[in-house]
Amino acid sequence: MTAAPCTPAAPPGRRTPLILRNRAFAAVWLGQVLTQAAVRMFQVGVSWWIVAYAVQSARGLASGLFMALCTLPAVVLAPVVARTVAGFAHRSVLRTAAGLAAAVAGGLAVWAQGGGPPLAGVYAAALVLATCQAFFDPCLTTSVPELVDDADIETATGFELSTQSLAGLAGALLGALAVDAAGVAGLAAGCAAAYAGAALLVAGARFRDAAASAESPEQESRRPLRRILGELPYVRRILVCFTAANLFTAAVFVVIPLYTRSVLHGGGGTVALLEASLGAGALVGAFTGTRVPGRPTVAGAWCLGLMALALALPGLFAHRLVIAGCLAVAGWCAGAVSVRFVALFQRLVPTADKPGFFAVMQAVLGASLPVASLVFGSAGDLFSPRTLCLVQGVGLLPAACALALLGSGAPAPETPVEAEAVGGAR
């Protein structure tokens, strides 16, 4: 047979970027960029609104409670999310979550336009938006094999994880500045537009075998979620290490606005700079994480150690550019660690268990976030933000050591799988 001459062969070792050769994945990925950008912009903007405008006393507790509400749904609703992702077409779940979030954010914008909304109303809106995101993120992670070929799974994972970094950048550059310029009404209107755009993008994307998955839920995992993790002891220990680490890393989102106001005496522009540094570092880390040498556990231990140093230094040096650089390094560590381990989990976890596993993963890793937000928020009313930075750095060291010890005792059967994950970036 004669080969079609219309498309020249790509040079060896070079391939067209995934988002250019796979329109369905590109649309869904961009939808996730918009949803997470919206939720991050809302979180950053409202955190700054609470600290700078809405609350006169106990600012740390108020902002910590807000961030706790933003992270609680992913933990509490994990079983519901797992059943929903396993039993319904993934495109429908993604589209519904984004559409509902758009309606809620739009309603808050209209309410705020008529006057300053009460703090309880903003808390309620944050809870609903976080609930929508709790369904959206694990559903998208589960649907990656429906959107890309097996050889592209790790690349797709890198793009997906970079969403959080892009969202951090959007929140940094727009969240606090939007509140300074247009208040909560302008902030909510921008979020509503982003969610609506995401819903339209997902609605127009094609998922492979999405209908079959929805019609045959018996093919999906119906096993108890605890049993899924019980059969993956190595993965379970990794998740425990990162859950402990999250007790200290998650506090950065509470510490940044408090540090900006009471130590740097800055405004929304300073919050934007610090959040942008964190987000830019995480973006670079998401795309370069597969190039970090060593097994995932060993590389992860080194990254956590470096992150501990980066988060502690602002407790010693209160200079705007020094802090921005430290947050960029911390963000890079977070992005690099995430892409390595999520890619590893994509290959270690059986396909039928992925809906349940990724919901469990989100819940396990997220379980420490509400606690960290409340603890560090309350502590922010009693101690200087510089002290909180030192506590963050010191607190990460035990998790780094535990991950390093886990790497040295990893079971032999998982070694070739890890090698495949490390070498899978093409």
C-alpha atoms as one frame of an Amber mdcrd trajectory, in Angstrom:
protein
   0.000   0.000   0.000   1.085   3.574  -0.672   1.645   5.801   2.334  -0.322
   9.041   2.438   2.037  11.893   1.544   0.050  14.666   3.186   1.787  14.733
   6.592   5.584  14.620   6.888   7.002  12.429   9.605   8.057  14.212  12.750
  11.811  14.278  13.404  12.974  11.502  15.761  12.814  12.541  19.383  10.509
  15.490  18.664   6.731  15.388  18.849   4.007  17.954  18.481   2.899  19.148
  21.931   0.018  17.109  23.313  -2.416  19.997  23.548  -1.892  20.731  19.828
  -2.395  17.181  18.562  -5.242  16.199  20.912  -8.065  18.720  20.780 -10.283
  16.903  23.258  -7.614  16.854  25.934  -6.688  20.466  25.170 -10.299  21.583
  25.681 -10.728  19.714  28.963  -7.316  20.806  30.199  -8.139  24.441  29.425
 -11.436  23.965  31.224  -9.559  22.846  34.303  -7.242  25.839  33.985 -10.284
  28.106  34.067 -11.992  26.374  37.001  -8.919  26.222  39.178  -7.939  29.743
  38.202 -11.389  30.861  39.301 -11.336  29.017  42.623  -7.789  30.183  43.363
  -8.619  33.767  42.411 -11.616  33.580  44.718  -9.541  32.162  47.569  -6.736
  34.711  47.225  -9.129  37.614  46.748 -11.406  36.758  49.660  -8.460  36.003
  51.964  -7.107  39.470  51.249 -10.593  41.013  51.587 -10.946  39.445  55.035
  -7.528  40.582  56.258  -7.537  44.059  54.712 -11.199  45.134  54.678 -13.832
  42.939  56.280 -12.490  41.923  59.699 -10.967  44.227  62.274  -9.971  41.700
  64.921  -9.101  37.998  64.828  -8.135  38.314  61.165  -6.060  35.151  61.331
  -8.938  33.057  62.638 -11.363  34.493  60.085  -9.052  33.837  57.146  -8.123
  30.407  58.502 -11.809  29.480  58.799 -12.360  30.617  55.217  -9.504  28.476
  53.886 -10.750  25.530  55.957 -14.159  25.797  54.287 -12.431  25.873  50.899
 -10.689  22.557  51.570 -13.348  20.700  53.590 -15.601  19.362  50.768 -12.813
  17.360  49.115 -12.345  15.490  52.393 -15.927  15.012  53.538 -17.397  14.142
  50.146 -14.734  11.673  48.997 -17.043   8.605  48.997 -19.781  10.535  47.179
 -17.281  11.828  44.628 -15.945   8.323  44.021 -19.437   6.895  43.402 -20.387
   9.792  41.148 -17.230   9.603  39.038 -17.595   5.825  38.726 -21.306   5.819
  37.903 -21.802   8.758  35.542 -20.300   9.908  32.261 -17.241  11.965  33.090
 -18.104  14.759  30.674 -21.481  15.191  32.395 -19.883  15.395  35.832 -17.327
  17.965  34.700 -19.886  20.075  32.841 -22.370  20.061  35.731 -19.739  21.007
  38.322 -18.462  23.938  36.249 -21.980  25.135  35.385 -23.173  25.091  38.996
 -20.069  26.981  40.115 -20.727  29.619  37.440 -24.285  30.099  38.721 -23.174
  30.446  42.357 -20.360  32.875  41.578 -22.716  34.928  39.385 -25.293  35.050
  42.171 -22.676  36.282  44.636 -21.596  38.975  42.169 -25.174  40.273  41.869
 -25.627  40.157  45.657 -22.361  41.977  46.305 -23.164  44.614  43.687 -26.088
  45.759  45.795 -23.878  46.238  48.849 -21.198  44.552  50.884 -22.166  40.900
  51.364 -22.012  39.522  54.904 -19.054  37.348  55.776 -21.361  34.345  56.234
 -22.625  34.724  52.656 -19.101  34.721  51.261 -18.284  31.660  53.375 -21.345
  29.861  51.976 -20.382  30.676  48.383 -16.836  29.454  49.042 -18.201  26.165
  50.372 -20.298  25.570  47.231 -17.445  26.470  44.862 -15.095  24.156  46.732
 -17.692  21.379  46.503 -17.886  21.792  42.724 -14.106  21.653  42.476 -14.052
  18.528  44.666 -16.004  16.743  41.918 -14.212  18.363  38.985 -10.574  17.603
  39.813 -10.671  13.839  40.549 -13.101  13.336  37.671 -10.663  14.958  35.252
  -7.752  12.941  36.632  -9.749   9.741  36.193 -10.710  10.691  32.631  -7.146
  11.180  31.376  -7.024   7.651  29.822 -10.279   8.499  27.995  -8.663  11.533
  26.407  -5.097  10.432  25.525  -3.173   7.342  24.440  -1.300   5.294  27.033
   2.060   6.659  25.866   0.838  10.194  26.606  -0.474   9.571  30.128   2.550
  11.026  31.917   2.676  14.040  29.591  -1.038  14.599  30.109  -0.522  14.337
  33.864   2.124  17.048  33.681  -0.259  19.335  31.815  -3.053  18.568  34.253
  -0.912  19.296  37.308   0.359  22.476  35.714  -3.258  23.654  35.937  -2.833
  24.251  39.642   0.235  26.354  38.925  -1.485  28.387  36.236  -4.402  28.830
  38.596  -2.037  30.064  41.286  -0.641  32.619  38.872  -4.128  33.791  37.899
  -5.179  34.043  41.523  -1.991  35.889  42.409  -2.257  38.394  39.608  -6.014
  38.940  39.722  -7.453  37.926  43.105  -6.157  40.560  45.516  -5.934  43.219
  42.787  -9.561  42.612  41.805 -10.676  43.090  45.402  -8.688  46.329  45.708
 -10.170  47.621  42.435 -13.726  46.242  42.307 -14.482  44.577  45.627 -16.114
  41.191  46.055 -18.609  41.922  43.260 -15.903  42.272  40.617 -14.037  39.256
  41.965 -17.134  37.027  41.831 -18.065  38.230  38.331 -14.644  37.254  37.010
 -14.929  33.824  38.614 -18.393  33.298  37.117 -17.090  34.047  33.624 -14.228
  31.552  34.036 -16.533  28.779  35.256 -18.969  29.386  32.404 -16.147  29.174
  29.878 -14.973  25.888  31.395 -18.466  24.392  31.173 -18.670  25.271  27.461
 -15.236  23.803  26.716 -16.004  20.510  28.442 -19.402  20.252  26.768 -17.739
  20.400  23.354 -15.007  17.800  24.047 -15.217  14.139  22.994 -14.372  11.445
  25.541 -13.402   7.951  24.421 -15.887   5.318  25.596 -17.500   7.834  27.916
 -20.963   6.470  27.143 -19.844   2.895  27.766 -18.426   3.860  31.112 -21.683
   5.490  32.116 -23.801   2.584  30.907 -21.651  -0.101  32.517 -20.842   1.118
  36.023 -20.426  -2.463  37.113 -17.099  -2.426  35.264 -15.893   0.253  37.618
 -14.669  -0.363  41.127 -17.373  -0.938  43.700 -14.971  -2.051  46.405 -14.764
  -0.136  49.674 -12.351   2.761  49.437 -10.370   1.534  52.436  -9.789  -1.764
  50.692  -8.347  -0.007  47.641  -5.654   1.625  49.757  -5.268  -1.531  51.837
  -4.095  -3.407  48.758  -1.569  -0.681  47.902   0.614  -0.419  51.039   3.498
   1.376  49.304   1.155   3.993  47.861  -0.605   4.307  51.222   2.653   5.104
  53.023   3.509   7.752  50.431   0.117   9.384  50.934   0.625   9.421  54.711
   3.978  11.211  54.267   2.432  13.881  52.079  -0.575  14.275  54.344   1.806
  15.111  57.187   3.728  17.493  54.929   0.505  19.245  53.922  -0.083  20.252
  57.536   2.742  22.752  57.020   2.773  23.481  53.289  -0.940  24.372  53.151
  -0.427  27.063  55.780   1.345  29.239  53.212  -2.014  30.414  51.843  -2.998
  31.719  55.270   0.444  33.111  56.070   0.909  35.152  52.850  -1.856  37.755
  53.462  -0.983  38.003  57.162   2.720  38.416  56.344   1.925  41.029  53.698
  -0.145  43.172  56.032   1.760  42.953  59.318   5.394  42.407  58.234   5.766
  43.901  54.756   2.990  46.493  55.260   1.988  46.023  51.625  -1.250  45.894
  49.683  -2.866  43.788  47.021   0.109  44.243  44.702   2.423  42.610  47.230
   0.029  39.701  47.686  -0.018  39.373  43.894   3.790  39.273  43.733   4.107
  36.593  46.408   1.289  34.431  45.054   2.665  34.795  41.516   6.093  33.666
  42.670   4.608  30.574  44.287   2.487  29.815  41.237   5.293  30.396  38.726
   7.583  28.067  40.627   4.915  25.370  40.740   4.278  25.768  37.001   7.935
  25.211  36.165   8.071  22.294  38.588   5.065  20.603  36.986   6.773  20.620
  33.580  10.271  19.735  34.788   9.409  17.258  37.561   9.951  14.222  35.327
  13.559  15.315  34.785  14.466  15.206  38.483  16.807  12.194  38.832  16.265
   9.315  41.224  13.316   7.253  42.382  10.165   9.228  43.167  10.504   8.722
  46.931  14.150   9.824  47.014  13.556  12.802  44.735  10.491  13.696  46.782
  12.464  13.640  50.027  15.076  16.040  48.625  12.344  18.325  47.302  10.599
  18.431  50.676  13.907  19.265  52.371  14.529  22.127  49.945  10.955  23.299
  50.413  11.435  23.347  54.183  14.398  25.689  53.789  12.526  27.926  51.351
   9.503  28.292  53.634  11.614  28.961  56.735  13.846  31.708  55.294  11.092
  34.415  55.295  11.084  33.979  59.070  14.672  35.249  59.117  14.760  37.748
  56.232  11.806  40.100  55.821  12.608  41.400  52.341  10.010  41.380  49.573
  12.261  39.985  46.826  13.878  37.400  49.113  10.450  36.106  50.091   9.305
  36.044  46.458  12.370  33.967  45.539  11.793  31.564  48.423   8.170  31.055
  47.419   9.234  30.382  43.821  11.565  27.635  45.048   8.851  26.196  47.315
   6.409  26.207  44.412   8.881  24.412  42.150   9.336  21.689  44.763   5.584
  21.231  45.096   5.060  21.047  41.332   7.910  18.617  40.742   6.809  16.286
  43.530   3.194  16.289  42.351   3.896  15.316  38.755   6.274  12.519  39.751
   3.884  10.897  42.204   0.603  11.325  40.339   2.229   9.812  37.229   3.461
   6.936  39.402  -0.028   6.401  40.818  -1.557   6.426  37.327   0.575   3.368
  36.522   0.403   1.563  39.873  -3.352   1.769  40.443  -5.555  -0.646  38.449
  -7.858   1.098  35.967 -11.033  -0.131  37.670  -9.891   1.347  40.989  -8.889
   4.782  39.680 -12.203   6.595  40.347 -12.146   5.492  43.975  -8.416   5.892
  44.396  -8.143   9.465  43.138 -11.087  10.510  45.288  -9.367   8.862  48.255
  -6.079  10.501  47.323  -7.695  13.913  47.244  -9.390  13.250  50.582  -6.291
  11.848  52.292  -4.039  14.653  51.094  -6.730  17.215  51.777  -7.547  15.986
  55.276  -4.757  18.089  56.735  -5.724  21.286  54.885  -8.691  22.408  57.031
  -6.698  21.603  60.159  -3.664  23.522  58.922  -5.807  26.516  57.947  -7.509
  26.736  61.336  -4.370  26.078  63.382  -2.110  28.505  61.547  -4.916  31.045
  61.166  -5.583  31.051  64.903  -1.847  31.125  65.621  -1.574  34.167  63.365
  -3.554  36.156  65.925  -1.072  35.186  68.662   2.317  34.974  66.932   4.159
  36.896  64.261   3.898  35.558  60.687   7.704  35.281  60.764   7.379  32.720
  63.561   4.806  30.813  61.519   7.277  30.638  58.618   9.895  29.034  60.852
   7.342  26.535  62.152   6.455  25.602  58.571  10.055  24.877  57.674  10.835
  22.833  60.773   7.594  20.897  60.485   8.393  19.667  56.963  11.660  17.985
  57.944  10.148  14.855  59.598   8.012  14.203  56.506  11.078  14.518  54.272
  13.003  12.051  56.419  10.096   9.580  56.462   9.820   9.704  52.679  13.561
   9.106  52.319  13.362   6.063  54.608  10.380   4.794  52.642  12.413   5.011
  49.443  15.225   2.919  50.889  12.785   0.198  51.896  10.599   0.160  48.782
   9.415  -3.312  47.748  11.248  -4.831  44.817   8.202  -5.528  42.603   7.491
  -1.825  42.298  10.945  -0.917  41.043  10.319  -1.626  37.334   7.039   0.248
  37.470   8.791   3.269  38.907  11.454   3.014  36.247   8.734   3.034  33.609
   7.172   6.114  35.201  10.481   7.948  35.358  11.338   7.062  31.788   7.861
   7.589  30.470   8.308  11.283  29.652   8.829  11.560  25.943
